[in-house]
Amino acid sequence: MIRRLLVALFAVLLGTSLAAASYASTAPRPNTVTVPAATPKSDDGNPTAAQLLAKTAHCNQVSHGTYSDKNGGQTPICGTASAYFWTSGMAIDCDGQRTSQCNEQTDCCFYNDTSFHQSDGKPFNAAQVPYVVIPLPSSRWNYETAGIKGGDVLAVIYKGHVEYAVFGDEGPDDSIGEASYATAKALGIDPDPSNGGTSDKVTYIVFKNSKVSPIENHGSAVTQGRKFAQQFVNGS
């Protein structure tokens, strides 16, 4: 009698296990969430990145020597009648106003000022304003004598995208290739000041006599940038 009961109990348990296994194999599985790659929110339009890059294919070197770039190499500054350009990677500049993205905790080298200031007298907000860093004047190259001023507009080109930014800060006189948190983010580059940036090729074109007003207004930078970029493509 006990043996029959044990056999019956075993059969019940076996059936329950098989049923559970069958359900597990056929039950709907929760959806897997795929996080898409960050989409650049740059200022693409006319002229295109390809048109601008075509005009930088030939370098008429104007710098007396080269700069350390962010690709582990050396790069010169090239010039035309209306602009200067160079190719490097991109390091992240988070200097200026303290924000949740840019401060002493997020950036070991944070400095609460920029070489040029907004129209309200405050340093730039690197997390909000796309700006580029240009090397301090030196015997290698002097942006001041070359006709470039703080607030002049640049086209920054990366992987087929264009972001317009202003000349907002100065950097070391022996290296080149640095831009604000906002510039990197707009181009889809990791903007983290601690370990972001890229060693991939980024081309920077700064246009002479193109100062944006007010200097922190990105809409004005885009309008001004497209105007001077088209002149650059047209060969003037």
DRENDO-1510 file (C-alpha; in Angstrom, 1 decimal, always signed):
<recs>
REC; n; res; u; v; w
REC; 1; MET; +0.0; +0.0; +0.0 .
REC; 2; ILE; +2.7; +2.4; +1.0 .
REC; 3; ARG; +4.7; +1.5; -2.2 .
REC; 4; ARG; +1.6; +2.3; -4.3 .
REC; 5; LEU; +1.2; +5.6; -2.6 .
REC; 6; LEU; +4.9; +6.4; -3.2 .
REC; 7; VAL; +4.6; +5.5; -6.9 .
REC; 8; ALA; +1.5; +7.6; -7.3 .
REC; 9; LEU; +3.1; +10.5; -5.6 .
REC; 10; PHE; +6.2; +10.3; -7.7 .
REC; 11; ALA; +4.1; +10.3; -10.9 .
REC; 12; VAL; +2.3; +13.4; -9.7 .
REC; 13; LEU; +5.5; +15.2; -9.0 .
REC; 14; LEU; +7.1; +14.1; -12.3 .
REC; 15; GLY; +4.0; +15.4; -14.2 .
REC; 16; THR; +4.2; +18.7; -12.4 .
REC; 17; SER; +7.9; +19.1; -13.2 .
REC; 18; LEU; +7.3; +18.3; -16.8 .
REC; 19; ALA; +4.4; +20.7; -17.1 .
REC; 20; ALA; +6.5; +23.5; -15.5 .
REC; 21; ALA; +9.4; +22.9; -17.8 .
REC; 22; SER; +7.0; +22.9; -20.8 .
REC; 23; TYR; +5.5; +26.2; -19.7 .
REC; 24; ALA; +8.9; +27.8; -19.1 .
REC; 25; SER; +10.0; +26.9; -22.7 .
REC; 26; THR; +6.8; +28.3; -24.2 .
REC; 27; ALA; +6.0; +31.3; -21.9 .
REC; 28; PRO; +6.6; +34.7; -23.5 .
REC; 29; ARG; +9.9; +36.2; -22.6 .
REC; 30; PRO; +10.3; +39.8; -21.5 .
REC; 31; ASN; +11.3; +42.2; -24.2 .
REC; 32; THR; +15.0; +42.9; -24.4 .
REC; 33; VAL; +15.6; +46.7; -24.3 .
REC; 34; THR; +18.3; +47.8; -26.8 .
REC; 35; VAL; +19.8; +51.2; -26.1 .
REC; 36; PRO; +20.6; +52.9; -29.4 .
REC; 37; ALA; +23.8; +54.7; -29.9 .
REC; 38; ALA; +23.7; +58.4; -29.3 .
REC; 39; THR; +22.5; +60.4; -32.3 .
REC; 40; PRO; +24.5; +63.5; -33.1 .
REC; 41; LYS; +22.4; +66.7; -32.8 .
REC; 42; SER; +24.7; +68.8; -34.9 .
REC; 43; ASP; +24.2; +71.7; -37.3 .
REC; 44; ASP; +24.2; +69.7; -40.5 .
REC; 45; GLY; +23.0; +71.4; -43.7 .
REC; 46; ASN; +24.6; +73.4; -46.4 .
REC; 47; PRO; +27.4; +73.5; -47.0 .
REC; 48; THR; +27.9; +69.8; -46.2 .
REC; 49; ALA; +30.7; +68.1; -44.3 .
REC; 50; ALA; +32.0; +66.6; -47.5 .
REC; 51; GLN; +32.1; +70.0; -49.2 .
REC; 52; LEU; +34.0; +71.5; -46.4 .
REC; 53; LEU; +36.5; +68.6; -46.1 .
REC; 54; ALA; +37.1; +68.8; -49.9 .
REC; 55; LYS; +38.4; +72.3; -49.4 .
REC; 56; THR; +40.8; +71.1; -46.6 .
REC; 57; ALA; +42.4; +68.4; -48.7 .
REC; 58; HIS; +45.4; +70.6; -49.6 .
REC; 59; CYS; +47.3; +72.3; -46.8 .
REC; 60; ASN; +49.1; +75.5; -47.2 .
REC; 61; GLN; +50.9; +75.4; -43.9 .
REC; 62; VAL; +51.0; +78.8; -42.1 .
REC; 63; SER; +52.3; +77.6; -38.7 .
REC; 64; HIS; +56.1; +77.6; -38.1 .
REC; 65; GLY; +56.1; +73.9; -37.1 .
REC; 66; THR; +53.5; +71.5; -35.9 .
REC; 67; TYR; +51.3; +70.9; -32.8 .
REC; 68; SER; +50.8; +67.8; -30.8 .
REC; 69; ASP; +47.3; +66.6; -31.8 .
REC; 70; LYS; +44.9; +64.2; -30.0 .
REC; 71; ASN; +45.7; +61.4; -32.4 .
REC; 72; GLY; +49.2; +60.9; -31.0 .
REC; 73; GLY; +50.8; +62.7; -33.9 .
REC; 74; GLN; +51.7; +66.1; -35.1 .
REC; 75; THR; +49.6; +68.5; -37.1 .
REC; 76; PRO; +50.2; +71.9; -38.8 .
REC; 77; ILE; +47.8; +74.8; -39.1 .
REC; 78; CYS; +46.8; +75.5; -42.7 .
REC; 79; GLY; +45.5; +78.7; -44.2 .
REC; 80; THR; +43.5; +80.2; -47.0 .
REC; 81; ALA; +42.5; +83.7; -47.8 .
REC; 82; SER; +39.4; +83.5; -45.5 .
REC; 83; ALA; +40.1; +80.8; -43.0 .
REC; 84; TYR; +42.6; +78.5; -41.1 .
REC; 85; PHE; +42.1; +74.8; -40.4 .
REC; 86; TRP; +43.7; +71.8; -38.8 .
REC; 87; THR; +42.9; +68.1; -38.1 .
REC; 88; SER; +43.2; +66.5; -34.7 .
REC; 89; GLY; +41.2; +64.4; -32.3 .
REC; 90; MET; +39.1; +66.1; -29.6 .
REC; 91; ALA; +39.8; +66.6; -25.9 .
REC; 92; ILE; +37.0; +67.9; -23.7 .
REC; 93; ASP; +37.2; +71.4; -22.3 .
REC; 94; CYS; +34.9; +71.9; -19.3 .
REC; 95; ASP; +36.3; +75.2; -18.1 .
REC; 96; GLY; +34.0; +78.2; -17.3 .
REC; 97; GLN; +30.8; +78.2; -15.3 .
REC; 98; ARG; +30.3; +75.5; -12.7 .
REC; 99; THR; +27.5; +73.1; -13.8 .
REC; 100; SER; +26.6; +69.5; -12.9 .
REC; 101; GLN; +28.6; +68.4; -15.9 .
REC; 102; CYS; +31.6; +70.6; -15.4 .
REC; 103; ASN; +33.1; +71.1; -12.0 .
REC; 104; GLU; +36.0; +70.1; -9.7 .
REC; 105; GLN; +34.4; +66.6; -9.1 .
REC; 106; THR; +33.8; +65.8; -12.8 .
REC; 107; ASP; +37.0; +67.3; -14.2 .
REC; 108; CYS; +40.4; +67.1; -12.4 .
REC; 109; CYS; +41.6; +70.1; -14.3 .
REC; 110; PHE; +38.5; +72.3; -14.0 .
REC; 111; TYR; +39.1; +76.0; -14.0 .
REC; 112; ASN; +36.3; +78.4; -13.4 .
REC; 113; ASP; +37.1; +80.8; -16.2 .
REC; 114; THR; +37.6; +81.0; -20.0 .
REC; 115; SER; +39.8; +83.3; -22.0 .
REC; 116; PHE; +36.7; +85.1; -23.5 .
REC; 117; HIS; +33.4; +85.9; -21.8 .
REC; 118; GLN; +29.8; +85.9; -22.7 .
REC; 119; SER; +27.9; +89.2; -23.3 .
REC; 120; ASP; +26.9; +89.2; -19.6 .
REC; 121; GLY; +30.5; +89.2; -18.5 .
REC; 122; LYS; +30.4; +85.6; -17.3 .
REC; 123; PRO; +32.8; +82.8; -18.5 .
REC; 124; PHE; +31.3; +80.4; -21.0 .
REC; 125; ASN; +29.1; +77.6; -19.9 .
REC; 126; ALA; +30.9; +74.6; -21.5 .
REC; 127; ALA; +27.9; +72.3; -21.1 .
REC; 128; GLN; +25.7; +74.6; -23.1 .
REC; 129; VAL; +27.8; +76.6; -25.5 .
REC; 130; PRO; +29.7; +75.0; -28.3 .
REC; 131; TYR; +33.1; +76.6; -28.3 .
REC; 132; VAL; +36.6; +75.6; -29.4 .
REC; 133; VAL; +40.0; +76.0; -27.8 .
REC; 134; ILE; +42.8; +77.6; -29.9 .
REC; 135; PRO; +46.5; +77.5; -28.8 .
REC; 136; LEU; +48.0; +80.5; -27.1 .
REC; 137; PRO; +50.0; +82.9; -29.4 .
REC; 138; SER; +53.6; +81.8; -29.8 .
REC; 139; SER; +56.4; +81.9; -32.4 .
REC; 140; ARG; +54.8; +78.7; -33.8 .
REC; 141; TRP; +51.6; +80.6; -34.7 .
REC; 142; ASN; +49.8; +83.7; -33.4 .
REC; 143; TYR; +46.0; +83.8; -33.9 .
REC; 144; GLU; +46.0; +87.5; -33.1 .
REC; 145; THR; +48.3; +88.5; -35.9 .
REC; 146; ALA; +46.6; +86.0; -38.1 .
REC; 147; GLY; +43.3; +88.0; -37.8 .
REC; 148; ILE; +41.4; +85.7; -35.5 .
REC; 149; LYS; +39.5; +87.1; -32.5 .
REC; 150; GLY; +37.6; +85.6; -29.6 .
REC; 151; GLY; +34.1; +84.9; -30.7 .
REC; 152; ASP; +35.0; +84.1; -34.3 .
REC; 153; VAL; +33.1; +81.1; -35.6 .
REC; 154; LEU; +34.4; +77.7; -36.5 .
REC; 155; ALA; +33.0; +74.7; -38.4 .
REC; 156; VAL; +33.9; +71.5; -36.5 .
REC; 157; ILE; +33.6; +68.3; -38.7 .
REC; 158; TYR; +33.4; +64.8; -37.4 .
REC; 159; LYS; +32.2; +61.6; -39.2 .
REC; 160; GLY; +30.0; +63.5; -41.7 .
REC; 161; HIS; +28.5; +65.9; -39.2 .
REC; 162; VAL; +29.1; +69.7; -38.8 .
REC; 163; GLU; +28.8; +71.7; -35.6 .
REC; 164; TYR; +29.3; +75.4; -35.6 .
REC; 165; ALA; +31.1; +76.8; -32.5 .
REC; 166; VAL; +32.9; +79.9; -31.4 .
REC; 167; PHE; +36.5; +80.5; -30.4 .
REC; 168; GLY; +36.0; +80.7; -26.6 .
REC; 169; ASP; +39.1; +79.6; -24.8 .
REC; 170; GLU; +42.9; +79.4; -25.2 .
REC; 171; GLY; +45.0; +76.3; -24.7 .
REC; 172; PRO; +48.7; +75.3; -24.5 .
REC; 173; ASP; +50.9; +76.7; -27.2 .
REC; 174; ASP; +52.2; +73.3; -28.3 .
REC; 175; SER; +49.0; +71.2; -28.7 .
REC; 176; ILE; +45.8; +71.5; -30.6 .
REC; 177; GLY; +42.4; +69.8; -30.8 .
REC; 178; GLU; +40.1; +70.7; -27.9 .
REC; 179; ALA; +36.4; +71.8; -27.7 .
REC; 180; SER; +33.7; +72.3; -25.1 .
REC; 181; TYR; +31.4; +69.6; -23.6 .
REC; 182; ALA; +28.6; +71.0; -25.7 .
REC; 183; THR; +30.5; +70.7; -28.9 .
REC; 184; ALA; +31.4; +67.1; -28.3 .
REC; 185; LYS; +27.9; +66.2; -27.3 .
REC; 186; ALA; +26.4; +67.7; -30.4 .
REC; 187; LEU; +28.7; +65.7; -32.6 .
REC; 188; GLY; +28.0; +62.4; -30.8 .
REC; 189; ILE; +31.4; +62.4; -29.1 .
REC; 190; ASP; +31.6; +61.3; -25.5 .
REC; 191; PRO; +31.7; +64.6; -23.6 .
REC; 192; ASP; +32.9; +63.3; -20.3 .
REC; 193; PRO; +35.8; +65.6; -19.2 .
REC; 194; SER; +37.5; +62.7; -17.4 .
REC; 195; ASN; +37.7; +60.1; -20.1 .
REC; 196; GLY; +35.7; +61.3; -23.1 .
REC; 197; GLY; +36.8; +62.9; -26.3 .
REC; 198; THR; +38.1; +61.0; -29.3 .
REC; 199; SER; +41.3; +60.2; -31.1 .
REC; 200; ASP; +39.4; +59.9; -34.4 .
REC; 201; LYS; +39.9; +62.6; -37.0 .
REC; 202; VAL; +38.1; +65.9; -36.2 .
REC; 203; THR; +38.6; +68.9; -38.6 .
REC; 204; TYR; +38.4; +72.5; -37.3 .
REC; 205; ILE; +38.0; +75.5; -39.6 .
REC; 206; VAL; +38.0; +79.0; -38.1 .
REC; 207; PHE; +36.8; +81.8; -40.3 .
REC; 208; LYS; +38.4; +85.3; -40.2 .
REC; 209; ASN; +36.4; +88.3; -39.2 .
REC; 210; SER; +33.3; +86.2; -38.3 .
REC; 211; LYS; +32.7; +87.2; -34.7 .
REC; 212; VAL; +29.3; +86.1; -33.4 .
REC; 213; SER; +27.1; +88.5; -31.4 .
REC; 214; PRO; +26.1; +87.8; -28.8 .
REC; 215; ILE; +29.0; +85.5; -28.5 .
REC; 216; GLU; +27.1; +82.8; -26.6 .
REC; 217; ASN; +24.1; +82.7; -28.9 .
REC; 218; HIS; +24.4; +79.4; -30.8 .
REC; 219; GLY; +21.7; +80.3; -33.3 .
REC; 220; SER; +23.8; +83.3; -34.3 .
REC; 221; ALA; +26.8; +81.1; -34.6 .
REC; 222; VAL; +25.0; +78.7; -36.9 .
REC; 223; THR; +23.8; +81.5; -39.1 .
REC; 224; GLN; +27.2; +83.2; -39.2 .
REC; 225; GLY; +29.0; +79.9; -39.6 .
REC; 226; ARG; +26.9; +78.8; -42.6 .
REC; 227; LYS; +27.5; +82.1; -44.3 .
REC; 228; PHE; +31.3; +82.0; -43.9 .
REC; 229; ALA; +31.5; +78.2; -44.6 .
REC; 230; GLN; +29.7; +78.8; -47.9 .
REC; 231; GLN; +32.2; +81.5; -48.8 .
REC; 232; PHE; +35.0; +79.1; -47.9 .
REC; 233; VAL; +33.6; +76.4; -50.1 .
REC; 234; ASN; +33.1; +78.8; -53.0 .
REC; 235; GLY; +36.8; +79.6; -52.7 .
REC; 236; SER; +36.7; +83.2; -51.4 .
</recs>
